[in-house]
Each structure stands twice: as C-alpha cells, then as structure tokens.
Amino acid sequence: MESIIYERMALSNCLNKTIMAGVHNLPDPKSIFEFDRDSESVKEFRNLAAEVLNKISE
C-alpha cells in the first residue's frame, strides 16, 4: 500500500463536533466527506479507497 493520510486536522475536527441537548453536550461526529468535501483529507481517503479497490481486484 502506498497511500498515506497526512492531513489529519480536518479529520480530527469532524470527529469533535457536538450538539447541545438541553444541558448536555452530545457527540455529533460527521463523516470527513460531509464535513469538508474539498479538504486534503478527503482527497487522501479517496486515493486510499481507490488503492484498496485496485488491490482487491488484482
């Protein structure tokens, strides 16, 4: 495998989302693909997915 996920800031931010429910702050994580469709993280994950699909079809 050659793909590496270097850009982790957007990935970290999408997992740290929360919503208020009354007095409680509840986790509300988002997919990196929903959070920032144009980020480097998304490009890197798409490259990884393509590489995995290529490897399993060999």
C-alpha positions in Angstrom: 0.0 0.0 0.0 1.3 3.4 -1.0 -1.4 5.8 0.2 -0.8 7.8 3.4 -3.2 10.1 5.3 -1.1 13.1 6.1 -3.8 15.8 6.6 -5.4 15.0 9.9 -6.7 18.4 11.1 -10.0 18.2 9.2 -10.4 14.6 10.2 -9.9 15.5 13.9 -12.3 18.4 13.6 -15.1 16.4 12.0 -15.0 13.9 14.9 -15.1 16.6 17.6 -18.5 18.1 16.6 -21.1 18.3 19.4 -24.7 19.4 19.8 -26.5 20.7 22.8 -29.4 18.7 24.0 -30.9 20.5 27.0 -28.0 20.9 29.4 -26.0 18.1 27.8 -23.3 18.4 25.2 -23.6 15.3 23.0 -21.2 14.0 20.4 -22.3 14.6 16.8 -19.4 13.3 14.7 -19.6 13.9 10.9 -18.0 11.9 8.1 -15.0 13.7 6.7 -16.8 13.5 3.3 -19.7 15.6 4.8 -17.5 17.9 6.9 -15.2 19.3 4.3 -15.7 17.7 0.8 -12.7 19.7 -0.6 -10.1 19.0 2.1 -6.8 17.3 1.5 -8.1 14.6 3.9 -10.9 13.7 1.6 -8.5 13.5 -1.4 -6.2 11.3 0.6 -9.1 9.0 1.7 -10.4 8.8 -1.8 -6.9 7.8 -3.0 -6.7 5.2 -0.3 -10.1 3.8 -1.3 -9.1 3.6 -4.9 -5.9 1.8 -4.0 -7.7 -0.7 -1.8 -10.2 -1.4 -4.6 -7.4 -1.8 -7.0 -5.6 -4.3 -4.7 -8.7 -6.4 -4.1 -9.5 -6.6 -7.8 -6.0 -7.9 -8.8 
